[in-house]
Amino acid sequence: MSRPRPPSRGARSPVTTPHQQQGIQSVEIGMRVLAALEEGGGPMPLSKIAASSGLLPGKTHRYLVSLLRTGFVTQEMDTGLYNLGPAARRLGVEALRRVDEVGTASRHASALRDRTGHTVYLALWTDAGPSLVRQDHGWYPLPIVVRIGSILPIVDSSIGRAFLAHLPEPLTAPILAAQQRRKESSHLPPERLAQVLDEVRTTGVATATGSVIAGLNVISAPVFGPDEHIEVVIGVAMPARFDDDRDARSIRAELLTTAKAISAELGCPVQD
């Protein structure tokens, strides 16, 4: 019997796609359970997770137990409902942090903090709404520290308003409606909301004075990419006592200068 001949140096092995390669089925099923929790938009009962995952409740429960042990899922003691856990949040934030736009903006955010002395935030738009991906702490204590990975109210936060003013409505409308159903974001009359967003587009900044957290004022500006679409929002947070005319003008000028510098570095055409 003749031996199989080895491939020649110029020969290439057949290319296989991820779907053709052998994987670990249990990992893929676990991802289905996590995806069901992510798509649910909030705490979910076992029965709903099972239905969304296409699994029997008993099998779903076994996967949830493992995900609970690893921190990717949490369970509320009083209701028994399941939700994404701290490990899932850390993974999501780290994935967002590695987006090139965030890396570019981060250097400017630190410099803005150093010039103003105030806390600076960076946020990206996600499937759940605006999410904080970076926080450079300033010299002045704030009423509360907002956790990285937090989803912000779209209407009430200045970061949310900046995204709402510059993203297409078909993208923002369903997420805003979901937040409003859960009472996480305010209902503004359409004419008032249009007025707020027009002001954001005209002035280049969005403001929120104590609307989310009492005693905390935030001013935010959009950062644009090469296609002039909004990529990141950068915001400056300060205790309310700093919100006099002189402070506001100075911080607004620094913020706008920084946002334009980041936009230019990302390839956005120069704007007057």
PAZAPA-4460 file (N, C-alpha, C; in steps of 0.05 Angstrom, whole numbers, plus 32768, in hexadecimal, padded with zeros to 4 digits):
% residues 272
    n_x    n_y    n_z   ca_x   ca_y   ca_z    c_x    c_y    c_z   seq   type   mol
   8011   7FE8   8000   8000   8000   8000   8012   8019   8000     1      M     A
   800C   802B   7FEE   801C   8043   7FED   8014   8057   8002     2      S     A
   8028   8065   800C   8022   807A   8020   8017   8093   8013     3      R     A
   8005   80A1   8022   7FFB   80BA   8016   8012   80CE   8013     4      P     A
   8012   80DB   7FFD   8027   80EE   7FF8   8022   8108   8007     5      R     A
   8037   8113   8014   8034   812C   8022   802E   8143   800E     6      P     A
   801F   8157   8017   8019   816D   8005   8032   817C   7FFD     7      P     A
   8032   8185   7FE4   8049   8195   7FDB   804A   81AF   7FEA     8      S     A
   8061   81BC   7FE9   8065   81D5   7FF8   8051   81EB   7FEE     9      R     A
   804A   81EA   7FD5   8038   81FE   7FCB   801B   81F9   7FD0    10      G     A
   8015   81E0   7FDA   7FF9   81D9   7FDE   7FEE   81E6   7FF7    11      A     A
   7FD5   81ED   7FF7   7FC8   81FA   800D   7FB2   81E7   8019    12      R     A
   7FB0   81E7   8033   7F9B   81D7   8040   7F80   81E4   8039    13      S     A
   7F6B   81D4   8037   7F50   81DF   8033   7F49   81F3   8048    14      P     A
   7F3D   8209   8040   7F35   821E   8053   7F1A   8216   805F    15      V     A
   7F19   8217   807A   7EFF   8211   8087   7EF5   822A   8095    16      T     A
   7EDC   822E   8095   7ECF   8244   80A2   7ECA   823D   80BF    17      T     A
   7EC4   8250   80D1   7EBE   824A   80ED   7EA7   8236   80EF    18      P     A
   7E93   8237   80DD   7E7D   8225   80DE   7E85   8208   80D8    19      H     A
   7E9B   8205   80C7   7EA3   81EA   80C0   7EB6   81DE   80D4    20      Q     A
   7EC3   81EF   80E4   7ED7   81E5   80F7   7EC9   81D8   810F    21      Q     A
   7ED6   81C5   811C   7ECB   81B8   8133   7ECD   81CA   814B    22      Q     A
   7EB7   81CD   8159   7EB6   81DE   8171   7EAC   81CF   8189    23      G     A
   7EA5   81DD   819E   7E9B   81D2   81B7   7E7E   81DA   81B9    24      I     A
   7E6C   81C7   81B6   7E50   81CD   81B5   7E46   81D9   81CE    25      Q     A
   7E50   81D1   81E5   7E46   81DC   81FE   7E4C   81F9   8201    26      S     A
   7E63   8202   81F6   7E6A   821E   81F7   7E56   822E   81E5    27      V     A
   7E50   8223   81CE   7E3E   8231   81BC   7E22   8233   81C8    28      E     A
   7E19   821E   81D7   7DFF   821F   81E4   7DFF   8234   81FA    29      I     A
   7E15   8235   8209   7E18   8249   821E   7E16   8265   8213    30      G     A
   7E22   8269   81FB   7E20   8283   81EF   7E03   828A   81E7    31      M     A
   7DF4   8275   81DF   7DD7   827A   81D9   7DC8   8283   81F2    32      R     A
   7DCF   8278   8209   7DC2   8281   8221   7DC9   829E   8228    33      V     A
   7DE3   82A5   8225   7DEB   82C0   822A   7DDE   82D3   8216    34      L     A
   7DDD   82CB   81FD   7DD0   82DC   81E9   7DB3   82E1   81EF    35      A     A
   7DA5   82CD   81F9   7D89   82D0   8201   7D87   82E5   8217    36      A     A
   7D99   82E4   822B   7D99   82F8   8240   7D9E   8313   8236    37      L     A
   7DB1   8315   8223   7DB8   832F   8218   7DA1   833B   8208    38      E     A
   7D94   832A   81F9   7D7E   8334   81E8   7D65   833A   81F9    39      E     A
   7D63   832E   8211   7D4C   8333   8222   7D4A   834F   822D    40      G     A
   7D61   835D   822F   7D61   8379   8237   7D5D   837D   8255    41      G     A
   7D5E   8368   8265   7D5A   836C   8282   7D57   8351   828F    42      G     A
   7D52   8350   82A9   7D4E   8337   82B8   7D39   8326   82AB    43      P     A
   7D3E   830B   82A9   7D2D   82F9   829B   7D28   82E0   82AC    44      M     A
   7D10   82D4   82AA   7D0B   82BA   82B7   7D17   82A3   82A7    45      P     A
   7D1A   828D   82B4   7D26   8275   82A7   7D16   826D   828E    46      L     A
   7CFB   826E   8290   7CEB   8265   8279   7CEF   8276   8260    47      S     A
   7CF3   8290   8264   7CF7   82A1   824D   7D13   829D   8241    48      K     A
   7D27   8299   8252   7D42   8294   8248   7D42   827B   8238    49      I     A
   7D34   8266   8242   7D33   824C   8234   7D26   824F   8219    50      A     A
   7D10   825D   8218   7D02   8261   81FF   7D13   8270   81EB    51      A     A
   7D21   8285   81F4   7D31   8295   81E2   7D4A   8286   81D9    52      S     A
   7D54   8273   81EA   7D6B   8263   81E3   7D64   824B   81D2    53      S     A
   7D4B   8244   81D1   7D43   822B   81C3   7D4B   8212   81D2    54      G     A
   7D4B   8214   81ED   7D53   81FD   81FD   7D3C   81F6   8211    55      L     A
   7D3D   81DE   821B   7D2B   81D7   8230   7D33   81E5   824A    56      L     A
   7D1F   81EB   825C   7D26   81F9   8274   7D3B   81EB   8285    57      P     A
   7D39   81D0   8288   7D4D   81C2   8298   7D69   81C6   828E    58      G     A
   7D6D   81C4   8274   7D88   81C7   8268   7D91   81E4   826B    59      K     A
   7D7E   81F7   8267   7D85   8213   826A   7D8E   8219   8286    60      T     A
   7D81   820D   829A   7D88   8211   82B6   7DA5   8207   82BC    61      H     A
   7DAD   81F1   82B0   7DC8   81E7   82B5   7DDD   81FA   82AA    62      R     A
   7DD7   8206   8292   7DEA   8219   8287   7DEA   8233   8298    63      Y     A
   7DD4   823B   82A2   7DD3   8253   82B3   7DE3   824E   82CD    64      L     A
   7DE1   8236   82D8   7DF1   8231   82F0   7E0F   8235   82EB    65      V     A
   7E19   822B   82D5   7E35   822F   82CE   7E3B   824C   82C9    66      S     A
   7E2A   825A   82BC   7E2E   8277   82B6   7E2D   8287   82D0    67      L     A
   7E1C   827F   82E3   7E1C   828C   82FD   7E36   8288   830C    68      L     A
   7E41   8270   830B   7E5A   826A   8318   7E71   827B   830D    69      R     A
   7E71   8280   82F3   7E86   828F   82E6   7E82   82AD   82E6    70      T     A
   7E6B   82B6   82F0   7E66   82D3   82F2   7E5A   82DF   82D9    71      G     A
   7E54   82CF   82C4   7E49   82DA   82AC   7E2B   82DF   82AF    72      F     A
   7E1F   82D3   82C3   7E02   82D7   82C9   7DFF   82DB   82E7    73      V     A
   7DEB   82EB   82EE   7DE2   82EE   830A   7DC5   82E7   830C    74      T     A
   7DBD   82E1   8325   7DA1   82DB   832A   7D97   82EB   8341    75      Q     A
   7D80   82F9   833E   7D75   8309   8353   7D69   82F7   8369    76      E     A
   7D70   82FC   8381   7D68   82EB   8397   7D49   82EC   839C    77      M     A
   7D3E   8304   8399   7D21   8307   839F   7D0F   82FD   8389    78      D     A
   7D17   8301   8370   7D06   82F9   8359   7D0E   82DF   834B    79      T     A
   7D27   82D7   834E   7D31   82C0   8340   7D38   82C6   8323    80      G     A
   7D35   82DF   831A   7D3B   82E6   82FE   7D59   82E6   82F9    81      L     A
   7D60   82E0   82E1   7D7C   82DF   82D8   7D83   82F8   82C8    82      Y     A
   7D9D   8300   82CB   7DA7   8317   82BC   7DC4   8313   82B5    83      N     A
   7DCF   8323   82A3   7DEB   8322   829D   7DFB   832A   82B6    84      L     A
   7E11   831D   82BB   7E21   8322   82D3   7E39   8333   82CF    85      G     A
   7E49   8337   82E4   7E60   8349   82E2   7E75   8340   82CE    86      P     A
   7E79   8325   82CB   7E8C   831C   82B7   7E84   8323   829B    87      A     A
   7E6A   8321   8295   7E60   8329   827B   7E63   8347   8276    88      A     A
   7E5F   8357   828B   7E62   8374   8288   7E7F   837B   8283    89      R     A
   7E91   836E   8292   7EAE   8373   828E   7EB7   836C   8271    90      R     A
   7EAD   8355   8268   7EB4   834D   824D   7EAA   8360   8238    91      L     A
   7E91   8369   823C   7E86   837D   8229   7E95   8397   8229    92      G     A
   7E9B   83A1   8241   7EAA   83BA   8243   7EC5   83B8   8236    93      V     A
   7ED3   83A2   823B   7EED   839E   822F   7EEC   839C   8211    94      E     A
   7ED7   8390   8206   7ED4   838F   81E9   7ED0   83AB   81DE    95      A     A
   7EC0   83BB   81EC   7EBB   83D6   81E3   7ED5   83E7   81E5    96      L     A
   7EE4   83E2   81FA   7EFC   83F2   81FF   7F10   83EE   81E9    97      R     A
   7F10   83D6   81DC   7F23   83D0   81C8   7F1C   83DB   81AC    98      R     A
   7F04   83E8   81AA   7EFD   83F5   8191   7F11   840C   818D    99      V     A
   7F1B   840F   8174   7F30   8423   816E   7F27   843F   8176   100      D     A
   7F0E   8445   8173   7F05   8460   8179   7F09   8467   8196   101      E     A
   7F04   8453   81A7   7F07   8457   81C4   7F24   845C   81CB   102      V     A
   7F36   844C   81BF   7F53   844F   81C4   7F5D   846B   81BC   103      G     A
   7F53   8474   81A5   7F5B   848F   819C   7F50   84A4   81AF   104      T     A
   7F37   84A2   81B6   7F2A   84B6   81C7   7F35   84B6   81E3   105      A     A
   7F3F   849F   81ED   7F48   849D   8209   7F5F   84B0   820F   106      S     A
   7F72   84B3   81FD   7F88   84C5   8202   7F7F   84E2   8205   107      R     A
   7F6C   84EA   81F4   7F61   8505   81F6   7F50   8508   820F   108      H     A
   7F42   84F3   8217   7F32   84F5   8230   7F43   84FA   8248   109      A     A
   7F5A   84ED   824A   7F6B   84F1   8261   7F76   850E   8261   110      S     A
   7F7D   8518   8249   7F87   8533   8247   7F72   8547   824F   111      A     A
   7F59   8542   8247   7F43   8554   824E   7F3E   8555   826C   112      L     A
   7F40   853D   8278   7F3E   853C   8296   7F53   854D   82A3   113      R     A
   7F6C   854B   8299   7F82   8559   82A4   7F7F   8577   82A1   114      D     A
   7F73   8580   828B   7F70   859D   8286   7F59   85A9   8296   115      R     A
   7F44   8599   829A   7F2C   85A4   82A8   7F2B   859C   82C5   116      T     A
   7F38   8586   82CC   7F36   857D   82E8   7F1C   856D   82ED   117      G     A
   7F0B   856A   82D9   7EF1   855C   82DD   7EF2   8540   82D1   118      H     A
   7EE0   852F   82DB   7EDE   8514   82D1   7ED4   8514   82B4   119      T     A
   7EE1   8503   82A4   7EDA   8501   8287   7ED1   84E5   8281   120      V     A
   7EBA   84E3   8272   7EAF   84CA   826A   7EB2   84C6   824C   121      Y     A
   7EB4   84AC   8244   7EB1   84A5   8228   7E9B   8490   8226   122      L     A
   7E8B   8492   8211   7E74   8480   820E   7E71   8477   81F1   123      A     A
   7E69   845E   81ED   7E62   8454   81D2   7E45   844D   81D1   124      L     A
   7E3A   844C   81B9   7E1E   8443   81B6   7E1F   8425   81B3   125      W     A
   7E0E   8417   81C2   7E0C   83FA   81C1   7DEF   83F2   81BB   126      T     A
   7DEB   83D8   81BA   7DD0   83CE   81B4   7DBC   83D4   81CB   127      D     A
   7DC6   83DC   81E2   7DB5   83E3   81F9   7DB4   8401   81FD   128      A     A
   7DC3   8411   81EE   7DC3   842E   81F1   7DE0   8437   81F7   129      G     A
   7DE3   8450   8200   7DFE   845B   8205   7E0A   844E   821D   130      P     A
   7E23   8444   821A   7E31   8436   822F   7E4B   8444   8235   131      S     A
   7E51   8448   824F   7E6B   8453   8257   7E81   843F   8254   132      L     A
   7E97   8447   8246   7EAD   8435   8242   7EC7   843F   824E   133      V     A
   7EC7   8457   8258   7EDF   8462   8265   7ED7   8479   8277   134      R     A
   7EE6   847B   828E   7EE2   8490   82A1   7EFD   8499   82AC   135      Q     A
   7F04   84B3   82A7   7F1C   84BE   82B2   7F14   84D0   82CA   136      D     A
   7F1A   84C7   82E2   7F10   84D5   82F9   7F1E   84F0   82FC   137      H     A
   7F0E   8505   8302   7F19   8520   8307   7F20   8524   8324   138      G     A
   7F27   853E   8329   7F30   8544   8344   7F19   854A   8357   139      W     A
   7F01   854E   834D   7EEB   8556   835E   7ED8   853E   8362   140      Y     A
   7ED1   8538   837C   7EBF   8522   8381   7EA3   8526   8374   141      P     A
   7E98   8511   8369   7E7E   8512   835D   7E69   8506   8370   142      L     A
   7E50   850D   836C   7E3B   8501   837E   7E3A   84E3   837C   143      P     A
   7E42   84D7   8365   7E41   84BA   8361   7E55   84B3   834C   144      I     A
   7E60   849B   834E   7E72   8491   8339   7E62   847E   8327   145      V     A
   7E61   8485   830E   7E52   8475   82FB   7E64   845D   82F2   146      V     A
   7E59   8446   82F3   7E69   842E   82EC   7E6E   842B   82CE   147      R     A
   7E87   8424   82C7   7E8D   841E   82AC   7E7C   8407   82A2   148      I     A
   7E71   840A   828A   7E5E   83F6   827F   7E41   83FE   8284   149      G     A
   7E3C   8412   8294   7E21   841B   8299   7E13   8424   827F   150      S     A
   7DFA   841E   827C   7DEA   8428   8266   7DDB   8441   8270   151      I     A
   7DDE   8457   8262   7DD4   8471   826A   7DB8   8476   825E   152      L     A
   7DA8   8485   826D   7D8E   848D   8261   7D91   849F   8249   153      P     A
   7D83   8499   8234   7D88   84A6   821A   7D7F   84C3   821B   154      I     A
   7D68   84C8   8227   7D5D   84E3   8227   7D68   84F4   823D   155      V     A
   7D6D   84E9   8254   7D74   84F9   826C   7D92   84FF   826E   156      D     A
   7DA3   84EF   8262   7DC0   84F3   8265   7DCA   8503   824D   157      S     A
   7DDE   8513   8252   7DEA   8523   823C   7DF7   8511   8227   158      S     A
   7E03   84FB   8230   7E0F   84E8   821D   7DF9   84DC   820C   159      I     A
   7DE3   84D4   8218   7DCD   84C9   8208   7DC2   84DC   81F4   160      G     A
   7DBF   84F6   81FD   7DB5   850A   81EA   7DC8   850F   81D3   161      R     A
   7DE2   850D   81D8   7DF5   8511   81C2   7DF2   84FB   81AD   162      A     A
   7DEF   84E2   81B6   7DEA   84CC   81A3   7DD0   84D0   8195   163      F     A
   7DBB   84D7   81A4   7DA0   84D9   8199   7D9F   84EE   8183   164      L     A
   7DAE   8503   8187   7DAE   8519   8174   7DBC   8512   8159   165      A     A
   7DCE   84FF   815A   7DDF   84FA   8142   7DDC   84DE   8137   166      H     A
   7DCE   84CC   8144   7DCA   84B1   8139   7DAF   84B0   812A   167      L     A
   7DAD   849F   8116   7D93   849D   8107   7D7D   8493   811A   168      P     A
   7D65   849E   8117   7D4F   8497   8128   7D48   8479   8127   169      E     A
   7D49   846C   8110   7D43   844F   8110   7D55   843F   8123   170      P     A
   7D6D   8449   8127   7D7F   843B   8139   7D79   8441   8157   171      L     A
   7D72   845A   815D   7D6E   8462   8179   7D51   845D   8183   172      T     A
   7D3D   845E   8171   7D21   845E   817A   7D1A   8445   8189   173      A     A
   7D21   842C   8180   7D19   8415   8190   7D26   8413   81AB   174      P     A
   7D3F   841C   81AD   7D4E   841A   81C6   7D42   842F   81D9   175      I     A
   7D3C   8447   81CF   7D30   845B   81DF   7D15   8452   81E9   176      L     A
   7D05   8446   81D8   7CEA   843C   81E0   7CED   8427   81F6   177      A     A
   7D01   8416   81F4   7D05   8401   8208   7D0D   840D   8223   178      A     A
   7D1E   8421   8222   7D26   842F   823B   7D0E   843D   8248   179      Q     A
   7CFD   8449   8237   7CE6   8457   8242   7CD1   8443   824D   180      Q     A
   7CCE   842C   8241   7CBD   8417   824C   7CC6   840E   8268   181      R     A
   7CE0   840D   826B   7CEB   8404   8285   7CEF   841C   8298   182      R     A
   7CE6   8434   8290   7CE8   844C   82A0   7D05   8453   82A6   183      K     A
   7D17   844D   8293   7D33   8454   8296   7D39   846F   8288   184      E     A
   7D27   8479   8278   7D2B   8492   826A   7D10   84A1   8269   185      S     A
   7D12   84BB   8269   7CFA   84CC   826B   7CEB   84CD   8250   186      S     A
   7CD1   84D3   8252   7CC1   84D9   823B   7CC0   84F8   8238   187      H     A
   7CCB   8502   8223   7CC9   851F   821E   7CB5   8523   8207   188      L     A
   7CA4   8538   8208   7C93   853D   81F1   7CA4   8540   81D7   189      P     A
   7C9A   8536   81C1   7CAA   8536   81A9   7CB6   8551   81A2   190      P     A
   7CA6   8566   81A5   7CB0   8581   819E   7CC7   8589   81B1   191      E     A
   7CC5   8582   81CA   7CDA   8589   81DD   7CF4   8578   81D8   192      R     A
   7CF0   855F   81D1   7D08   854E   81CB   7D15   8559   81B2   193      L     A
   7D06   8560   819E   7D11   856B   8185   7D21   8584   818A   194      A     A
   7D16   8595   819D   7D24   85AE   81A4   7D3F   85A8   81B1   195      Q     A
   7D3F   8594   81C3   7D58   858D   81D1   7D6D   8583   81BE   196      V     A
   7D64   8571   81AB   7D77   8566   8198   7D81   857A   8184   197      L     A
   7D70   858D   817C   7D79   85A3   816A   7D8E   85B4   8178   198      D     A
   7D8B   85B8   8192   7D9F   85C8   81A0   7DBA   85B9   81A2   199      E     A
   7DB9   859F   81A5   7DD1   858F   81A5   7DE0   8591   818A   200      V     A
   7DD1   858F   8175   7DDD   8590   815A   7DE8   85AC   8155   201      R     A
   7DDA   85C1   815E   7DE3   85DD   8159   7DFB   85E4   8169   202      T     A
   7DFB   85DE   8183   7E11   85E6   8194   7E28   85D3   8194   203      T     A
   7E24   85BA   818C   7E39   85A6   818C   7E3C   8597   81A7   204      G     A
   7E2C   859E   81BB   7E2E   8591   81D5   7E12   858B   81DF   205      V     A
   7E11   8578   81F2   7DF8   8571   8200   7DFD   8575   821E   206      A     A
   7DE9   857E   822C   7DED   8583   8249   7DD7   8575   8258   207      T     A
   7DDE   856D   8271   7DCA   8562   8283   7DD2   856C   829F   208      A     A
   7DC0   857B   82AB   7DC6   8587   82C5   7DB5   857A   82DB   209      T     A
   7DC0   8566   82E7   7DB2   8558   82FD   7D9B   8547   82F5   210      G     A
   7D97   8542   82DB   7D7F   8533   82D2   7D82   8515   82D7   211      S     A
   7D9B   850B   82D8   7D9F   84EF   82DE   7DA7   84EB   82FB   212      V     A
   7DBA   84FB   8304   7DC4   84FA   8320   7DC4   8516   832B   213      I     A
   7DB6   851A   8341   7DB4   8535   834D   7DD0   853E   8355   214      A     A
   7DD6   8557   834F   7DF0   8563   8355   7E06   855D   8342   215      G     A
   7E00   854F   832C   7E14   8548   8318   7E0B   8554   82FD   216      L     A
   7E1D   8564   82F2   7E18   856F   82D7   7E2C   8564   82C3   217      N     A
   7E22   855D   82AC   7E33   8551   8297   7E2E   855F   827D   218      V     A
   7E44   8565   826F   7E43   8571   8255   7E52   855E   8242   219      I     A
   7E46   8558   822B   7E52   8544   8219   7E52   854D   81FD   220      S     A
   7E65   8542   81ED   7E68   8549   81D1   7E6C   8530   81C0   221      A     A
   7E61   8530   81A8   7E65   8519   8196   7E80   8519   8189   222      P     A
   7E8A   8501   8183   7EA3   84FD   8174   7E9B   84EE   815A   223      V     A
   7EA5   84F8   8143   7E9D   84ED   812A   7EB4   84DF   811C   224      F     A
   7EAD   84CB   810B   7EC1   84BC   80FD   7EC4   84C6   80E0   225      G     A
   7ED2   84B6   80CF   7ED8   84BF   80B4   7EBF   84C3   80A3   226      P     A
   7EA9   84B5   80A9   7E90   84B8   809A   7E7E   84CD   80A7   227      D     A
   7E89   84DC   80BA   7E7A   84F1   80C9   7E62   84E5   80D9   228      E     A
   7E64   84CB   80DF   7E50   84BF   80F1   7E5C   84C0   810D   229      H     A
   7E4A   84C2   8121   7E53   84C3   813D   7E5F   84A9   8145   230      I     A
   7E76   84AA   8152   7E84   8491   815A   7E85   848F   8179   231      E     A
   7E8B   84A4   8186   7E8F   84A5   81A3   7E83   84BF   81AD   232      V     A
   7E7B   84BF   81C7   7E73   84D8   81D4   7E86   84DC   81EC   233      V     A
   7E90   84F4   81EF   7EA2   84FA   8205   7E93   850F   8217   234      I     A
   7E94   850A   8231   7E86   851C   8243   7E97   8524   825B   235      G     A
   7E91   853C   8265   7E9E   8546   827D   7E89   8548   8293   236      V     A
   7E8F   853B   82AA   7E7C   853B   82C1   7E88   854C   82D7   237      A     A
   7E77   855C   82E3   7E80   856E   82F8   7E6B   8572   830E   238      M     A
   7E73   8577   8326   7E5F   857E   833B   7E50   8597   8333   239      P     A
   7E37   8599   833A   7E26   85AF   8332   7E31   85CB   8339   240      A     A
   7E41   85CC   834E   7E4B   85E6   8357   7E5E   85F3   8343   241      R     A
   7E68   85E4   8330   7E7A   85EF   831C   7E6B   85FA   8303   242      F     A
   7E51   85F8   8304   7E42   85FF   82EB   7E3B   861C   82EA   243      D     A
   7E4F   862E   82ED   7E49   864A   82E8   7E51   8651   82CB   244      D     A
   7E4B   8669   82C2   7E4F   8670   82A6   7E6C   866D   829E   245      D     A
   7E7F   8676   82AF   7E9B   8675   82A7   7EA5   8658   82A5   246      R     A
   7E9E   8648   82B9   7EA6   862B   82B8   7E9A   861D   82A0   247      D     A
   7E80   8622   829B   7E72   8615   8286   7E7F   861C   826B   248      A     A
   7E85   8635   8267   7E91   863D   824D   7EAD   8631   8249   249      R     A
   7EBD   8630   825F   7ED8   8625   825D   7ED7   8607   8257   250      S     A
   7EC6   85F9   8266   7EC5   85DC   8262   7EB9   85D5   8247   251      I     A
   7EA5   85E4   823E   7E99   85DF   8224   7EAE   85E3   820E   252      R     A
   7EBE   85F8   8210   7ED2   85FD   81FC   7EE7   85E6   81FB   253      A     A
   7EF0   85DE   8213   7F03   85C8   8214   7EF7   85AE   8209   254      E     A
   7EDE   85A9   820F   7ED1   8590   8206   7ECE   8590   81E8   255      L     A
   7EC5   85A7   81DC   7EC2   85A8   81BF   7EDD   85A5   81B1   256      L     A
   7EF1   85B2   81BC   7F0C   85B0   81B0   7F16   8593   81B0   257      T     A
   7F11   8585   81C6   7F19   8569   81C9   7F09   8557   81B5   258      T     A
   7EEF   855B   81B4   7EDF   854B   81A3   7EE7   854E   8185   259      A     A
   7EED   8567   817D   7EF6   856C   8162   7F11   855F   815C   260      K     A
   7F23   8560   8170   7F3D   8554   816D   7F3B   8536   816A   261      A     A
   7F2A   8529   8179   7F26   850C   8177   7F1A   8506   815C   262      I     A
   7F06   8515   8154   7EF9   8511   813A   7F0D   8513   8123   263      S     A
   7F1E   8527   8124   7F32   852A   810F   7F45   8513   810F   264      A     A
   7F4D   8508   8126   7F5F   84F2   8127   7F52   84D9   811D   265      E     A
   7F38   84D6   8120   7F29   84BF   8115   7F24   84C1   80F7   266      L     A
   7F2A   84D8   80EC   7F27   84DB   80CF   7F0F   84EB   80C6   267      G     A
   7F01   84F8   80D9   7EEA   8508   80D2   7EF3   8521   80C3   268      C     A
   7EE6   8528   80AD   7EED   8541   809E   7EEC   8559   80B1   269      P     A
   7EFE   856B   80AC   7F00   8583   80BD   7EE7   8593   80BB   270      V     A
   7EDB   859A   80D2   7EC3   85AA   80D3   7EC8   85C5   80E0   271      Q     A
   7EBC   85DA   80D5   7EBF   85F5   80E1   7EAE   85F6   80FA   272      D     A
***
